[in-house]
Amino acid sequence: MKLEKISEHVWVYPFEERRDRPNLSYIRGERWNLAVDAGHSKEHLMEFYDALKEAGLPLPDITVITHWHWDHILGMHAVHGLTLANEKTKQYISDFKHRIETEGTDFFLAFHESVREEYKDGKPVVVTLPDMVFSGEMKMDLGNCQVRVFRAEAPHTDDSTLIEVVEDKVLILGDCTGGTFPEWTVDQVLADKLAVTITNIAPDLCLPGHWTPLKKEIIIQDLLDGE
């Protein structure tokens, strides 16, 4: 699988349905480089890094975590550079880490077939806390590339972090537009609030966690329609 360049500063290592691997994103600045999400496992993350190297791109300095779910965090222990998450995400990761350490992995492997597929070779499940924590929002100048990292109300989880690449008018969503696991029900009040957030930002392109880049109009309409 190869990186796909979707804007001047943004590349994406594409999602995979079989192992429920999300998009892993990369934002290139003149001084710093940012990744979004750490993948479903170390192996997933290493495939992403190999694709970066093949494209001649340096490994990230910081990796932002969009939310606490396993397919976005279980490569964190192998991340190059530092990891960043919001306060709520850190707490959820800490709770998940404690449960893995005290109960073992049976409950985790029971979540879904995609988890069992990712971990079918018996590789360890390693949960690591973020290196840095933010509250509300952060703004970063990567070097002629402005990035805003902020927490938003959304139907998928209550710890959703979005990443706006300002000059590129790209908004990286993680899984925030989806319903809650495992029933996938959508709280329409939260979906409407997220639609307003995206409307106010007015990106040209939105990147969901497990789908191809889409125009904002499609994302907003889906949220308003309850899809």
N, C-alpha and C positions, 0 to 999 in steps of 0.2 A: 504494500500500500504506500502511496506517495503523498507528500504534502500538496495541498492545493492553495494557491495564492488567491485570496478573495478581495484584497484591496491593497493600497500602496504599502501599508505597514503590517498587514495581517495575513497569516498562513493558518491552515487547518489540517490536522491529521485526522482523516475521516472516521466517523463512527462505524461500529460493526454490531449488527443485531444479534448474531449467534451467542456471543459472550457478553452482550449488553455493554459493550465498550463505547463510551461517549466520545464526541469530538474533543480533541485536545488542541488548543489554540496557541498561537505564538505571535507576539507583537514585537516588531523590531524597531528599536530606536537607535539614535546615533551614539548614545552612551550606555544605555541599559536595554536589556531584553526581558520581556515578560511572557510567561506561559500561563495558561488558564486550565486548571485541573491537572491532577496527578495520575489519573487512570485507575483501572480496575486491579492492577497488580504491577509489580516491578517489571515483569516481562512486557506488559503493555507500554509502560513508560519508556523502557529501553528501545522498543520499536519506534516510538515517537522520536527519541533522541537520535537513533540511527538515521531516520528520515531527515532530521535537521542537519546532521553532518553531511549527508549525501547532497543536500541542497546548498551546502556551504554556509550554513547559518550557525552562529555560536550558540551554545547551550544557554538556557535562561538564567538570569540572575535572581529572579523572584518568580514563584509560582503562586497564583491566586486560586483559592478553592471556592467554587461557587456555592456549595452546600455540603452537608455531612455524609451523604449517601456513599456507600462502599465503592461503587464503580467510579467515583470521582476522587477518592482519598487513599486507596490502598497501595498506591505507588509512592506515597509521600516519603516513606523512609529511604527511598533511593533518589530523591529529587536533587538536581544540581542547583546549588544556591539555597535561598531561603524560601519558606512557605508563609503565606499570609491568608488569614481567614477572619471573618467577623467573630465577635464575642460569643454569639449563640452557636455558631458552627463549632467553635472550640469546645464548648460545653457538651454538645452532642457527640463529638468525636471522643471526648474523654469518657463519656458514658458508654459508648460502643467499645472502646478499648478495655474498660473495666469489665464489661460483660464477657468479651472474648477471653480475657485473662482468667476470669473466675469460672465461667461455664464451659469453656472450650468453643469449638467451631461448629458443632452440630446444628445449633439454631440458625447460624448464618448460612450454612450449606442448604438448609431447608427453605430458604427464602424463595429460590427460583432455580430452574434448570440452568439458566445462564451463569449463575454463580457456581454451580457444580461443574459446568463446562470449563469455566475459567480456572478452577482449582482442582480439576480432575487428576492432575499428576501429583497431588499431595503436597504442593508447595505451601510454605507457611503463610498464614494470614497475619500480617504485621500492621498494627495500627499505631500511628505516630501523631503527636500533637503538633499544631502549627508553630513555627518559630516566632511569628509576629501576629498580633491581634489588633484589629481596628474596630472602632465604634462609629456607626453612621456612614461616613464616607471618607475616602482618601483621594487626593489628586496627585498624580505623578507626572513629571516631565522626563520622558525616557530619552530625550534629545531630539528636538523637533518632532515630537510625537507626544501629545497630551492624552493621558488616560485618567478616567475617573472610575473608581471602584466604590460601589455603594450598595448598601442593603436596601431591599425593596419588599413591600408586601406582595405576596404572590400565592397562588393556590397550591403549589407543589409541596413546599415546606415553609416554615416560618423563619428560616435562616438564610433565605435566598440572597446571594450576592450577584450583582450585574456588573459588567465591565463595558464602559463606553470608550471607544477609541475616537476621540473628538474630531480630529482632522479628517479621518476616513469616513466618518458618519456610520460607523459600525457599532452595533450593540450585541455583546455576547451574553446570552441569556442563561446558560446552563439549562437545567430542567424546569425552570420556574413556571412555565406556562402549563405544565401538566397537572394531573390530579394527584391525590395523595396515595402513597403505597400502603397496602396492596390492592385496595378496591378501585383506585384511580378515579375517585369521585372528585369533582371540581366545585369548590366553594365559589359561587357566582359573584358574591360581593368582592372577594379577593381578586377574581379574574377581572372584574370591572376596574378595580383600583390599578391593577397592573397595566391594563389597556390605557388608562389615563397617563401612567408613568411613561409608557413607550411613546404615546402620542406627543407628550410634552418634550421628549428628547428629540423626536423626529429623525431617527436614523434612516439612512438609505437602505441599509441591510441589517437584518437580524440573524443571529446564529443560534438556533436551538441546540440543546445538548445531544440529541440523538436524531438529528435530521439535517438536511442540506440547508444552506443559507436561503433566507426568504425575505421578500420585501416586507416592510413594516405593515403595510395594509393587510396582508394575508394573516399575519400574527394577530393584529388587533381585531380583525373580523372574527377569527376563530375564538378569541377570548370573549368577545361580546356575544357570540352565538352559543357559547358553552360547549365548544367542541374540543 
